[in-house]
């Protein structure tokens, strides 16, 4: 018998594919439990998984939430964050739920993001099967592109924060490029960690530092009377895509979801009303609302890309806060590098002699870091790409892909009473494509306008 995983990698229907005339799902006929059959050397606890999920979404993006409120308004901003967080949870449940059901149906203990797409599409309606390899490669490329661009954004954030503090305290004029070179040294060490479990302490440290920085920042935002005069309460429609894109950028954790879930000791507690995902997003939504509301209410239209940049430069506490936020982002970069390297290494591992695996890992990780550092030094205004990352990458990975996979997997008759699931999925797909088109257009126009203004 041909191995199912071999067929999966070659884009062929696996042998347990059900004929079109079948009206019984394999899930109902087989008691195969993928969770029991997983072999994980160093699994994460529920708490460790929660820490990773929070850290995956609690980065410098939270400091950009006040900028989103500038586009969305105070009242709509609160409503919008709650709505987007619920939407995010639902899409994560679609993605992970589809992966779980596919694992059970096709007797595979674990599936990643692109592998889930491959096996679902290759066993879907005949008209879509030929797109399985394309879907697999597209998702891998999108996840890698998303992860590496965010890596650059974090690197610039750390370097900019360090530059501002050093220049202000020492009365010198170091450039962003010099500070990027400085932070490259610790980054080069952090990104060499290859086991997810060993990144838990870094994620925990990053979470703690970011929460402390958030708390101090919130103190600065509320220590003086907040006036709502001249503050937008509702969005201008043309700026609504930027609002949603910024929130999705802040969450940004979809690329971590399956790699983290696949390393759980008890993956059955990942989903559900009180599952690990719901706990993480509920906690994050409170932080997002508080930061966005008070940040925009305090600074109004003068709010910057990161709210920490609005803090007074003559305050030692404010300078300390900027350093904490920078250190928190620095601690997260190991986790940010884990996912793209897992994808890249999976594709090239078999082509490298086993005795050279360690050397190859070190060389590839260091070489990629140097390329990304060169990009960060050459284009220090990557903060302008926040909306682009949210609209282009997140609309694909958070909305379009999970909904599409859920729709294909349920074929031919798993769409609920009166087919309500297909109608719901069509609405979500339309929302995803609208965000992709209008959000990407709005972000690119903003980038062009900024560079045109700077060139004058």
N, C-alpha and C positions, 0 to 999 in steps of 0.2 A: 504493500500500500504506500502510496506517495505521502510524504509528510505534509500535514496541513500548512505548517509554517513555510515550507518551500513553495507551495502554490501561492500562498499569500504574497510572498516577495516577488513572484513572477506575474502577478496580476491575473491569476486564473481562479475560476470558481472552485472552492474547496469541496471535498467529496460529500459533505453533509448538506450541500445546497439543496433547498427544497424546490420541487417543480412548481410551475406557475399554478397548476390545478390544485395544489395542496392548500388546505384551509386550516391546518394545524401547525402551530409554531413548535419548533424543536424545543424551546424553553419548557413547554408544557409536558414534553415526553421524556425529558432527561433530567436526572437529579444531579448532574455534574456541577460541582461547586468550584468555581475558579479560585476563590479565596483560599480554600483548603489546599489546592494544588500549587499555590505560589511558593516558590523557594527564594526567600529573601535572606541574605546573609546577615544584614544589620538593619532590621526594620525599625521604623519610627513609631513611637507611642502616639496616642491621640493628641496629647499635649504638644509633643514635638511637631506633629503635622499642623496643628493650629498655629504654632509659632511660625512655621515656614510659610503658611498661607497668609498670615498677617504681614509678615515681612515681604512677601512677594508683592503685596499691594500697598504697603506702607513705606513709601520711599519719598523722594523729593516731590512726587506728584501731589502729595497732600498740601504742600506749600504753594501750589499753583491754584488751589481751589478758590481762593478769593478772586483770582482773575476770572474764573468761570462765573462767579457771582456777578462780576462786573458786566458780563454778557447776558446773564440770565435774570438778574434782579434778585432782591432779597427774598420775596415771597416765593417766586417760582423756583429760586435756587434750592430752597429747602424741599419743596415738593419734587423738583426734578431729581435731586440726589436720591431721595427715597425711591422714586420710580426706577431710576437707572440701576440702583443696587438690587431691587427686586428682579429687574430684568436680567441682571448679571447672574444672580443666583439661579434663576430659571434656566438660563442657557448653560450654566455649568452642570445643572442636573440633567439637561438633555445630553450634553457631551459625555459625562461620566456614566449616566444611565445607559446610553447606547453602547459604550465600551463594555460595561458589565454584562449587558444582555448578549452582545456579540461574543464575549468570552465564554459565556455559558452555552450559547447555541452551537458554537464551533469548537468547543472543548479546548480553549486556549487560556492558560492561566492569567496572562497579563497582556494588555495592548497599550501602546502609546497613542499619541494624537494622530499622526499620519497613518499608523498601522490600522487604527480604527476606521479611518476613512477608506483605506484600501480594501479591507475585508468587507465592509458594509457595501461599498459601491460594486465590487466585483461579484457580489452575490445579490445585487439589487435587480431592478427591472432590466431586461436585455438592452434597452436603448442606452443605458448609462454605464454599462460594464466596461466599455472601452476607455472610459475616463479614469479608471482606478489608479493607474500609474501616474497620470497627470495630477490627480488630486493629492496623492501621496507626496510627490515632489513639490507641488505648490505649497502645501501646508508646511513642509520642512523648511522651504525657502522663506516663507512668511515668518515662521517662528524665529529662525536664525536672524533674519533682517530686523525684526522687531526687537529681539534681545540685544543685538549688537548696537543698534541705534540708541536704545535706552542706556546701554553701557557707556556710550559716548556722552550722553546727556548727564549721567551721574558723574562721570569723570570731570566734565566741565563744571558741574555744580560744586564738587569738592574743591577743585582748583580755584574757582572764583571766590568761594567763601574764604578759603585760606588766603588768597591774594588781598581781599578787602581787609581782613583782620591784620595781616602783617603790614600792609602799607599804612593803615591807619594808626597802628600802635608804634611802628618803628619809623614812621615818616619817610618811607622810601617809595619807590615806584616800580615794583616788580610787575612784569607783564603776566598775563594769564598763561602764556606758554611756559614760563619758568616754573610756575606753580603746578602746571600739568606734569612737567618733568619730575618735580619733587614727589607728587602723589603716585607716580608710576612705580616707585620703589616698593611701597607696601602692597600695591595692587598686584605686582608681579609675584609676590609670595602667596597672597590670598587665592588667586585664581588657579594655583597648582593643587588645591584641595579637590579631590575627585570623588570622595564618598559623601553622599548627601547627609548621613548621620553626623559626620564630623563638622558639617556646616551649621548644625543646630546652635552651638554656642555663639557663633557669629551672628546668626539670625536673632537669637535672644538678646545679645548685646545691642544689635542695631535697633530692635524694637524698643528696648529700654531707653536708649539714647534719644530716639526719635520722639518717644512719648514725653520724656523730660523736656526736650527742645520745644515740643508742641505746647506743653504746660506753661513754660516760661513765655513763649510767644503769645499764648492766650492771655497771660497776665498783662503783657504790654498792650494787648488789644482792648482790654476791659478796665485798665486801671484809671482811665479817664472817661468822662461822660461820652457816650456814643450818640451822635446825632444822626437821624435818618433823613435829614434835609438834603435835598439834591442827590438822593440815592435812588437808583432804579429799583422798582419793586417787581416789574415784569419785564420780560425780554423784548428786544427788537427782533422781529422774525428772522432778519438776515443774519443775526448773530447767534441764533439758536443752535445751528450745527456746531459752532465753536464751543458752546457751553457743553453739549453732550460729548464732544470729542475730548475735551479737557477732563471731564469726569471719568471717561473710559480710560484715558491715559493714566489718571491717578490710580485707578483700580489695577489695570495692567497685569493682573496675575493669571490670566487664562493660560499662558504658555507653561506655567508651573503646575497646573492642576493635576493632569494625569501623571507626570513624573513623580510628584509628591504622593499622590494617592497610591501609585504602584509600589511605593516603599512603606506603606502602612502595615502595622502589625494586625490591626483590626479594621480593614477597609469597609466593613459593613456599617461603620459609624460615620462615614464620610458625608453621606447625603441625609436628607430628611429635615423635618422642621427644626429639630434641635441638633442637627448634625454639625460636624466640624466646619463645613462651608458656611452654614447659616450663622454660626457663632462668630466666625471671622468677619463676615460682611456686616453683621449687626454692629459689632464693635467699631469697624471702620466707618460706617455711615454716621455714627455719632461724632467721631472725630472730624469727618469731612464737613458736616453741617456746622459744627462749632467754629472750625477754622474759616470756612468760607463766609459765614454770616458776619462774624465779628471782624474778620479781616477787611472785607469790603465796606462794612459800616464804619470802620475806623479810618481807612485811608481813601475811600471813594475811588475816583477815576485815576488817582495817582498810584494805585496798587501795582506792584511789580510782578514779574514772572514768579518769583519766590517771595513769599511774605516776609521771610527773614531779611531780605534786602531792604525792606521798609523800616526795620528797627533802627533806633537812633545809634549813630556811630560814636557818640560821646558817652555811651554807657558800657561799662565793663561787663555787666550781665548780658547785655545784648550781643556783645562780641563773643562771649562765652557760648551763648545760644547758637550763634552761627557756626562755631567750631563743633558743637555737639551734633548739629544737623549734618555737617560735613563728615564727621566721624561715623555717624549712623549710615550715611550713604556709602561710605567706604567699606563698612562691614558687610553691606549687602551685595557687594560686587562679586563675591565668590559664588553666591547663589545665582546671580544674574548670568554668570559665565557657565554655570553647570549645564543648563538646558541646551544652549547651542552646541556646546562641546559634546554632549551626549549624542546629538543628531549627527554631527560631523564625524565623530569617532566611529559610530555605528556603520557609516558608509565606507570608511577607509580601513577599519581594523583588520579585515581579512587580507588586505593587500600588503600588510607590513609584517615582516618576520616577528614571531612572538618574543624573541630575545631583545628586540628593539622597541617593544611597545612602550616601555617607560621613557626611553629617550625621545621617542616620537611624540608622546603626550606632552612632555616638557617643552619640546621645540615648537610644536604647533600652538600650544597655549601662549607661549612667550611671543612667537611671531605674530599671532593674531592681535595680541595686546599692543604690540608696537605699531601695527597698521592702524588700529583704532586710535592710538595716541596721536599718530600723525594727522589723522582726520580731525581730532579734537583741537589740535594746535592750529591747523589750517582754517578751520571753520568754527571759531569760538562762539558764534551766534546760533548754535544748534538749539538753544532754548526756543527759537522761533518755530522749531519743528514739533513742538509739543502737540499742537492741534493736528498736525499731519500724522503723527504716530497714532493718535487716538482715532482719527477718522478713517485712515487707510488700513492700518494694521488691525486695530481693535474691532472695526466693523466687520472685517473678514473673520477674525479668529473668535470673537465673542458672539456674534450674531449669525452671520451667513453660514459658516461651516457647521456649527452644532445643529442649527435648525434643519439644514439640508440633509445632514446625516440621519437625524431622527426621522425625517420624512421618508427617506429612501429605505431605512431599516424596517419601518412599519409596513412597507409594501408587501402584499397587495391589499390587506384588509385590517390593518391594525390601527385604524384612525378614529376609533371610538364611535359612540352612538351618533348617527347622522353625519359622521365624518367631521365632527367639530374640531378634531386635532389638525386636520389638513387646513381648515380655514384659519385657525390660530397661527399655524406655521407660515401660511402665505402672508398674513399681516406682519409677522416678525421679519420675514424676508424682505418685504417692501420697505419696512423701516430700516433694515440693514443696508439696502441698496441706496436709499435716499441719503442716509448718513455718509455712505461711501462716496457718492457723487457730489453732493452739495458740501459736505464737510471737507473733502479733499480739495475741491475747487476753492472754497473759502480760505483754507489754510495756505494753499499755493499763492493765491492772490495777496494774502497778507505778507507772505515772505517776499514776493516781488516788490510790493509797495515799500517794504522796509528797506530793501537793498537799493531801490531807486532813490529813496529819500536820503540814505546814507551817502550815495554817490554824488549828490548835488553839493 
